Amino acid sequence: MFDLDRWQEILATIRQNKLRAFLTGFSVAWGILMLVVLMGSGEGLANGIQHQFRDDAVNSIWVRSGQTSIPHKGLQPGRTVRFTNEDHEVVARDIDGVEYITSRFYPRGELAVSYKGETGSYDIRSVHPDHQYLENTLVSKGRFLNDLDIAEYRKVAAIGERVKDGLFGDAPAVGEYININGIPFRVIGLFRDEGGESEEEKIYLPISTAQKAFAGGNRIRMFMLTTGEEELAKTEAMTEEIKQTLAQRHNYSPDDRRAVFINNLNEFFQRFVNLMAGIRIFVWIIGIGTILAGVVGVSNIMMIVVKERTKEIGVRKALGATPGSILGLVLQESVLITAVAGYVGLVLGVALLEAGGRVLPESEFFINPGIDLPLALAATALLVVAGTLAGTVPALRAARVQPVEALKDE
């Protein structure tokens, strides 16, 4: 395998047939390049789609109230469905599979937020403590809301990093008081959010406090919950059970799609998972098909090489060369061509992905195209195997050449 003379002979043969070697190598390099580019592009698409789910828990169900659109038990359409705290409690208590649950109440009108001489307009969300698990809220300082804040109607607030920058600048915020429509709320924590800067321009208040301070009564606008590790079928059953429960409590038809809007993110995320699995399978089929085409080309070229060198092989065998040495000679040439060409294709593919990631305009649906090291190594190993397979048939044919017949060959 490491016979220097044999390697020199192989390189000399390749130099004598530069065009043939180039075209053979090109087919292999093109195949691996296409595989790498397709795999990297698929990864970029997967990253982009996954980026769309970054803001919310993917194992969640979101329930929003609406207006009835069909008559039900003598009641006319157009009635507004108004959720209450009791709806939250019933779902949390009676629906099996609920992991975390939170509701939202939105105070009416614009709320002025101020701290000393600084004022701003920010989105106010009044929620339960579990809300941070639904919105992927990351506490950067202090704490988030807790159950005691809800039970004791505490006037506390967790504010986003951009709210802190706008109201406090470089001054510390935790422990200070901000005024919301003239009502003081103590800042108990700062948070970041996977959803980006817009999500960090929000202020979270205990829902019980906000309902009391801003004349909300027991009303809530929506609620959402996570389903833990439950299977998709179970979450679909939970969605149906929630729909039936709310329809009974608010006296509307369960078939009324506009009365209540229920989004099961488990379904959307599973569709994404299935889509990406299909794309990856498609990419591998196309890529491997392209590589196989190159392998067939290598095999055909090696058959021609064996045919051209039949006399030479006959002389070698007449002088004592073993079938194994002839077999190794042909296989080594085949593996060398495919390995070198494949490596070139691999490097070019990675470079193309890197350049594309920098040159292409930013998009939320196509992010960081590329392949990881294990896949690159697997592609390289695939090339070595392909090179061996490509040369096997021609090598076996060369090993079976009889010296007498070879010497008579014209």
Residue, then its C-alpha position, 0 to 999 in steps of 0.5 A: m500500500f505504501d510502495l513508493d515505486r507504485w505511487q510514482e507509477i500511478l502518478a506518472t499514469i495520471r500525468q500521461n492522461k491529464l484530461r481523462a483524469f481531470l474529467t473523472g475527478f471532476s465528476v466526483a468533485w461535482g457530486i460531493l460539492m452538490l451534496v455539501v451545498l444541498m446539505g448546507s442549504g437545507e441546514g440554513l433553511a432549517n435554521g431559518i424556520q427554527h428561528q421563527f419558533r424562537d420566541d415561544a415554547v414549541n410545546s404549547i397551546w395558545v387560546r384567544s377569545g373571539q366572536t361567535s359566528i353561528p347561532h347556537k341554542g337561540l343565541q345570535p352570532g356576533r357575541t364576544v366571548r369573554f374569558t375569566n380567571e375561572d376559565h384559567e383555573v378550570v383548564a389548569r385543574d381539569i385538563d390533563g397534561v398541562e405543564y405550565i399555564t398563564s393568562r394575559f390581561y391587557p389594560r385598556g388605553e395607552l398607559a404612560v410609563s415614567y421614571k423621574g424625568e424619563t417617560g416612554s410608551y411600552d407594551i404592558r402585559s399582565v401575566h402569571p409567573d409561568h409566562q416566562y416559560l411560554e415566551n422563553t423569557l430569560v431573567s438577566k437580573g433580579r427575578f421574574l414574577n412569582d405566586l406571592d406577587i399574584a396572591e398578595y396583589r403586589k405592585v411589582a414589575a419585570i421590565g425588558e432590557r430596552v425598557k431599562d435602557g430607555l428609562f434608567g440609562d446606565a443607572p440600576a433599575v432593580g429596586e427602583y419604582i416606575n410609574i404606570n398611569g401614576i401608580p408606582f410599581r417596584v422593578i424586581g427584575l430585568f429580562r432578555d427574550e429570544g424573540g429579539e429587541s421588540e420583546e425586550e420593550k415590554i413590562y410584565l405585571p402580576i395579572s391580579t394586580a393589573q386587574k385590580a389597578f386598571a379596572g379589569g375585574n376578573r377578565i382575561r384576554m387569552f391564556m396559553l399552556t405548555t404540554g411538557e413531553e406529551e406526544l402530538a396525539k395527546t396535545e391534539a386531544m388536549t386541544e379538543e378538550i379545551k375547545q369543548t370545555l370553553a364552548q360549554r362554559h360560554n354557551y357557543s357551538p364547539d364547531d364555531r371556529r371564530a368564537v375561540f382561536i386555539n393554536n397548537l404549536n405542537e402541530f406546527f412544530q411537528r410539521f416543521v420537523n417532518l418537512m425538514a426530515g423530508i428535505r434532508i432525505f431528498v438532499w441525500i438522495i440527490g447528493i448520493g445519486t450525483i456521487l454514484a454517477g461520478v463513481v460509475g464514471v470512475s469505474n468506466i474510466m478504470m475499465i478503459v485503463v485496464k483495457e489499455r494496459t492489458k499487455e503491460i499487465g500480462v508482462r507483469k504477471a509473466l515476470g512474477a507479479t501476483p494478482g494481489s499486486i495488480l488488484g492493489l495497483v488499480l484500486q490505489e489509482s481509483v481511490l487516489i482519484t476519487a479521494v483527491a477529487g472528493y476532498v477538492g469538492l468538499v472544500l469548494g462546497v464548504a467555501l461556497l456555503e461560507a461565501g453564500g452566508r456572507v454575500l446573500p442578504e440577511s433573511e429570517f428564513f435562511i440562516n447560517p447555511g453550513i454542515d457540521l464536522p461529523l457530516a463532513l467526515a462522513a462525506t469524506a469516508l463515503l468518498v473513500v468507499a466510493g473510490t474503492l467500489a469504483g475500482t473493484v470491478p476493473a481491478l478484479r478484471a485486471a487480476r484475472v488477466q492471463p499472461v498468454e492472452a494479454l501478450k496476444d492482445e492487440 
